[in-house]
Amino acid sequence: MTDRQLDRAPTVFEGQRFRVVAMELTCRQGGTGCREVVMPANAVVIVPMLDPETVVMIRNKRFAIGQTLWELPAGTLESGEAPQGGAARELLEETGYEATELTPLIEFYPSPGFCTELMTVFRATGLTFHGQNLDDTEQITVELVPLDDAVQMVRDNRVRDGKTIAAMLYHMRFPGH
């Protein structure tokens, strides 16, 4: 399935943050089937390192699940925005920190079974605090966490956000990347 096919697929729902289209697929045994595909903008995830042993994490109140989660800062790209620019913007908005260096680490699809979203992970270093600039609907608290504690939080299931788990473990496994 190409982007062009998705763009031509009939829209089932269009919201402020994503569109849902209905795709007609050819089945292995012949015939056709239909699948809905969620099409949000792509997103970024940032691993902000205050120093080599301290990661800047957030406690983010997520209305969809009615819980406050431990997360890394992240967000959706604006129309036409490059991932690095989006990472810088989201880092400043959510944590109040600006980075002198944003290093791309990895890209991944968090839910490719039904969603087109591509996430790009960056490591942020050379951090300077300027103050948060949250959207009106965001409820985010910034926490400075020792890196070893953050990894333990992933291990003991206190971090339950998939993008944070993937980004943290990648950062730990491939620190020089």
C-alpha positions as CSV (number, residue, x, y, z in Angstrom):
1,M,0.0,0.0,0.0
2,T,1.4,3.3,-1.0
3,D,0.9,6.8,0.4
4,R,-0.9,7.6,-2.9
5,Q,-3.4,4.7,-2.3
6,L,-4.0,6.0,1.2
7,D,-4.5,9.5,0.0
8,R,-7.2,8.3,-2.5
9,A,-8.9,6.0,0.0
10,P,-12.4,7.1,1.2
11,T,-12.4,9.0,4.5
12,V,-14.4,7.4,7.2
13,F,-13.7,10.0,9.8
14,E,-11.7,13.3,10.0
15,G,-10.8,14.8,13.3
16,Q,-8.5,17.6,14.4
17,R,-5.5,15.3,15.0
18,F,-6.0,12.4,12.5
19,R,-8.0,11.0,9.6
20,V,-9.4,7.4,9.3
21,V,-9.6,5.9,5.8
22,A,-11.1,2.6,4.6
23,M,-8.8,0.6,2.4
24,E,-9.9,-2.2,0.2
25,L,-7.4,-5.1,0.3
26,T,-7.1,-8.2,-1.9
27,C,-7.3,-11.4,0.3
28,R,-4.8,-14.3,-0.1
29,Q,-7.6,-16.7,-1.0
30,G,-9.2,-14.3,-3.5
31,G,-11.8,-11.7,-3.0
32,T,-11.5,-8.4,-1.1
33,G,-11.6,-7.1,2.5
34,C,-11.7,-3.8,4.1
35,R,-9.4,-2.3,6.8
36,E,-9.6,1.1,8.5
37,V,-6.3,2.9,8.6
38,V,-5.6,5.8,11.1
39,M,-3.5,8.6,9.5
40,P,-2.1,11.0,12.1
41,A,0.9,13.3,11.5
42,N,4.3,11.8,12.2
43,A,5.8,12.4,15.7
44,V,9.1,12.8,17.6
45,V,10.4,11.5,20.9
46,I,13.2,13.1,22.8
47,V,15.7,11.5,25.2
48,P,16.9,14.7,27.0
49,M,20.1,14.2,28.9
50,L,20.8,16.9,31.5
51,D,24.2,15.2,32.0
52,P,25.4,11.7,31.2
53,E,23.6,10.2,34.3
54,T,20.4,12.3,34.4
55,V,17.4,12.1,32.0
56,V,14.6,14.7,31.9
57,M,11.3,12.8,32.1
58,I,7.8,14.1,32.4
59,R,4.6,13.0,34.2
60,N,1.9,13.4,31.6
61,K,-1.8,13.3,32.4
62,R,-3.4,11.2,29.6
63,F,-7.1,11.8,29.3
64,A,-7.7,8.8,26.9
65,I,-6.7,6.3,29.7
66,G,-7.4,8.4,32.8
67,Q,-3.9,8.1,34.1
68,T,-0.7,10.1,34.6
69,L,2.2,8.3,32.9
70,W,5.9,8.6,33.1
71,E,7.1,9.5,29.6
72,L,9.9,11.1,27.6
73,P,8.8,14.4,26.0
74,A,7.3,13.8,22.6
75,G,4.8,15.3,20.2
76,T,3.2,15.5,16.8
77,L,4.9,17.3,13.9
78,E,3.2,20.4,12.6
79,S,2.4,20.5,8.8
80,G,5.6,20.7,6.9
81,E,7.8,20.6,10.0
82,A,11.0,18.6,9.9
83,P,11.5,16.1,12.7
84,Q,14.5,17.9,14.2
85,G,12.6,21.2,14.4
86,G,9.6,19.4,15.9
87,A,11.9,17.8,18.5
88,A,13.4,21.1,19.5
89,R,9.9,22.7,19.7
90,E,8.4,19.8,21.7
91,L,11.3,19.6,24.1
92,L,11.0,23.3,24.9
93,E,7.2,23.3,25.2
94,E,6.9,20.2,27.4
95,T,10.1,20.4,29.6
96,G,11.2,24.0,29.3
97,Y,14.7,22.9,28.1
98,E,16.5,23.9,25.0
99,A,19.2,21.7,23.5
100,T,22.4,22.7,21.8
101,E,22.5,19.3,20.1
102,L,19.7,17.0,18.9
103,T,21.1,13.7,17.6
104,P,18.7,11.4,15.6
105,L,18.7,7.9,17.0
106,I,16.1,5.7,15.4
107,E,12.7,5.8,13.6
108,F,9.9,3.3,14.3
109,Y,6.2,2.7,13.6
110,P,4.5,2.3,17.0
111,S,1.3,0.7,15.7
112,P,1.8,-0.4,12.0
113,G,-1.2,-2.8,12.1
114,F,-3.7,0.1,11.8
115,C,-1.7,3.4,11.9
116,T,0.7,5.2,9.5
117,E,2.4,7.2,12.3
118,L,6.3,7.2,12.1
119,M,8.2,8.3,15.2
120,T,11.7,9.7,15.1
121,V,13.8,9.5,18.3
122,F,16.4,12.2,19.2
123,R,18.9,12.4,22.0
124,A,19.1,16.0,23.3
125,T,22.2,17.3,25.1
126,G,23.6,20.7,26.1
127,L,20.3,21.5,27.9
128,T,19.5,25.0,29.2
129,F,16.3,25.7,31.1
130,H,14.0,28.5,29.8
131,G,10.5,27.4,31.2
132,Q,7.7,25.3,29.9
133,N,5.2,26.5,27.3
134,L,2.4,24.0,27.5
135,D,-0.7,23.8,25.3
136,D,-3.9,24.6,27.3
137,T,-5.0,20.9,27.5
138,E,-1.6,19.6,28.6
139,Q,-0.9,18.7,32.3
140,I,2.8,17.9,32.5
141,T,5.2,17.9,35.4
142,V,9.0,17.8,34.7
143,E,11.1,15.3,36.7
144,L,14.9,14.9,36.7
145,V,15.6,11.1,37.0
146,P,18.9,9.3,37.4
147,L,19.3,7.2,34.2
148,D,19.7,4.0,36.1
149,D,16.4,4.7,38.0
150,A,14.7,5.4,34.6
151,V,15.8,2.1,33.3
152,Q,14.6,0.3,36.5
153,M,11.3,2.1,36.1
154,V,11.0,0.5,32.6
155,R,11.9,-2.9,34.0
156,D,9.4,-2.8,36.8
157,N,6.6,-1.5,34.6
158,R,6.3,1.9,36.2
159,V,6.9,3.3,32.6
160,R,4.1,2.0,30.5
161,D,4.3,4.3,27.5
162,G,5.5,2.4,24.5
163,K,7.5,5.2,22.8
164,T,9.3,5.9,26.1
165,I,10.2,2.2,26.6
166,A,11.5,1.9,23.0
167,A,13.5,5.2,23.1
168,M,15.0,4.6,26.6
169,L,16.1,1.1,25.9
170,Y,17.6,2.1,22.5
171,H,19.4,4.9,24.2
172,M,20.8,2.6,26.9
173,R,21.8,-0.2,24.4
174,F,23.4,2.0,21.9
175,P,24.8,5.0,23.9
176,G,27.4,6.1,21.4
177,H,24.9,6.2,18.4
